[in-house]
C-alpha cells in the first residue's frame, strides 16, 4: 500500500495527458487513473484505511496458525519489509 500511495500521489498529470494523446491504449489507462487521482483525498483515505486494516488483522489471523509471540514477530517483520522497505 505504501508503494501504491506514493506512486499514485506522485503521478504528473501533464505528462500523463500528453502520453494519453499519443496512444489510445495509454488514453484508456489514463482515464481510469485520472478518475482515481482527481479525488486524491478519497484515494489517500482508502489506501491508508486498507493498509491499517491489513496491519491490524494480520497478527490476529496468524495467531490461529502459530503462537502469539511468533505471530507478532512475523507480522511486524513482514509488514516492515514487504510493506515498507521493498516497495
Buried (B, 14 or more C-beta within 10 A) or exposed (E): BBEEBEEBEEBEEEEBEEBBEEEEEBBEEBEEBBEBBEEEEEBEEBBEEEBEEEBEEBBEEBBEEEEEEEBBBBBEEBBEEEBEEEE
